[in-house]
Amino acid sequence: MKYILIVLTLALFSFVPNKSLLKPNATYKIAKLKYNGGGDWYSNKTSLPNLIEFCNENLRTQIDKEEEVVEVGSAELFSYPFVHMTGHGNVIFSAQEAQNLRNYLIGGGFLHIDDNYGMDKFVRLEMKKVFPELDFIELPYSHSVYDINYKFPDGLPKIHEHDGKPAQGFGLLYEGRLVCFYSYESDLGNGWEDSSIHNDPEEKRQAALKMGANLVLFAFMQLQ
């Protein structure tokens, strides 16, 4: 654990997608991605604040307590080392937005897509605009996102049931680097929400938060 915390600190001090240096002891921010198409990008209002609190308490990160909202095509996208995308419905990226998101991810950014049920067929098409040369691949359970700090030997935890399908973690790998993690049939974001919203068993909620913390930690550590 001490080694992980030391490396994380170094990663936080050195990251922004354009590779310039950040000032020591700064507070960092993560953001929710705002997209067009009519899908509810704004869903799970308590999820990121709770994940941030969990990371700050358990990983000793210095992430601002308030989540930010950033548009796909905005230059502000490059200010965040970790961006979270969720929703239930349609997603549309313009050509400019797709290029901006590609530049962000190639430049060192990390995108977590969490299917909140119903966005799968849309987000896969739109991510093809971002990386036409890449396909989502299911990551093996041996991948470091599943054991970088908290151990998930069987892959993604299953938080909510929808269609009787197993939870799956997919990735986009650009030149060998995982730039996008896509959690499918898992509902991680729902598991991060206030316990009173979904009344999930505490062990499921903790599993969701721990997996989310792994993703945040992975995003920071690979960018040092």
N, C-alpha and C positions, 0 to 999 in steps of 0.2 A: 504493500500500500504506500509506503514512504516513497518508493521509487516512482510510482505512478504520479503522486502528488508533485514531486520535483519536476518531472518531465512536463506535466500539465502546466505548471507555473511558467516554465520556459516557453511553452507553446503559446500561452496567453500573451506573454510579453512580446512575441515576435510576429503575431499573425495580423495581417489583413490580406484580402485576396490579391492586392497588387504588390505584396511582398515587402511593403515598407514597414518600419518598426513602430510599434506602439510604445507609449510611455509606461514604465513600471508603475505598479500600484493603481493603474487606471481601472475603472469599472467598465465591463464589457456588456454588450447588448446582443440579444438574439431576437429574431423577428418572425412574424407570421406573414406568409406570402399572400398578397391580394391579387387576384386574377379576374379576368373577364369571362363571360359565357353564361352567367346566371347561377353558377354553383355557389353554395354557401361557404365561401372561404373563411368567413368570420365565426364559424361554429366552434364549439368547445371553448367558451370564453375564459374558463378558469384553468384550462389545461397547462398552457405555457407558464403562467405565474407559479403554479404548483410545482412544475418540473424545475423551474429556476430555483425555487426555495429548496427543493430536495437536493439539487446539485450543490448549491452554496453551503448547505449544512453537512452534506456527506462527502463531497469531493473537494470542498474548500475553494470552489471557484468564486470569482468576484463578478457575477453577472448581475446587471441591473434588475431590480425586482419587477419592474414594469416591462411587459412585452412591447415590442415595436411592431408596426405594420408597414410593410414595404411592397410597392408595386413591382411587378415582374420587369417592366421596362425602365425602372428608375435607376439613376446613377447611385442612389442611396443603397441599393442592393449590396454594393461592394463594401459597405461599412460593417457587415455582419458575418461572423465566421460560421454561423449555423442559422439556417432558415427552415421553417416548418410550414408545410402545406397540407391542408386538410379540406374536407367537404364531402357532400353527398352526390353532387350532380355535375353539370356540364363545366368544361374547362376550355377556354380558347386563348391561345397565344398568337399575337400578331407576329409577323416576320421580325420586326424590330425587337419585340419582347423575347422571342426565341433566341435571337442573336445575343441579346444582353444577358440572358440567363446562361447561355453557353459560355460567354466570356467570363462570367462570374465563377462558374464551376471549373473551367479550365485554369483560371487564375488562382485557384486555391479554396474557393467556397465549397460549402457542403449543403445539400438539400435533403431534408427528410420529408417524404411524401407519406401521409397516413390516410389510407382509404377509410373514410368514415361510413362506408357502405354506399355504393352506387356511382362512384367516380372512376372506377377502374377502366372502363372502355373509353372514357374521354381522356384521362390523363396519359394513358399509354400512347394514344395518337399524337397528343401535343408534345410529349417528350421526344417523339420521333422528329419533330421539327427542330428540337434543340440539338439532338445527336442522331442524325439520320443514319450514321454508320454504326450505331450501337443498338443492342437489344438488351432488355432487362434479363438478367440471369438469376436463378435462384441461388443464393449464397449457401455454401455448405455450413453445417453446424460448427465446423472447426474454424470458421472465419472469426477474426478478432473482435468483431462487433458483438459477438456472443460471449466473450469471456475477458474483455479488456479490463474489467473490474469486477462486475457481477457475473456469475456463471449461469449460462443458459445452454446446457448440453443438448437440449432438444429443440433449440431454435426459439423463435418468437413465442412469447406467452399468448395464450388465447384468452382475451378479456371478455368479448361479447360474441354470442352465436348469431349467425344470420342464415346461412345456406347449408350448414353442415359441412363446410369445407375447412381444411386445416389452415392454421395461420402460416403464412409464408413471408419470408424476407427476400426481396429482390434487389439487385443492385445494377447500376450503370458504372462500368469501369472504363475510365479514359486513361490510356497509356499505363494500365495496371493499377491506377489509383481509383478507389471507390469515391465517386463524386456525388452519388445520389443513392439513398437507401429508401426503398419503397416497402412499407409494411401493409400487407394485404390480409384481409379476413382476421385481423387481430384486434383492431380498435384500441391501439395504444393511447391515443389522445383522450378517449373516453375514460380510460383508466387513470389518467392524470388528473381528471376533474375532481372538484370537491366531492367528498364521499357521499354527501346528501343528495347529489344529482342523480346518480345511477344506483345507489345503494349496493355497490359491488362488495363482495367479501374483501376484507382488508388485505388478505394475502394476494388477491388478484391485483388490487390497487398498488400494493408495494412492488409486485412483479412488473407492472407497467412502468412505474416510476424508475425502477432499477434499469430496465431495458432502455428507457429514454435517456437516463444518465450515461449509459454505455455509449449511446449515439453521440451525445454532446462531447463526452470525453474523447471518443474516436475522432470527431471532427477537429478538435483542438490539437490532439497529439500528432496527427498526420501532417499538420501544417507548420510544425516548428522549423 
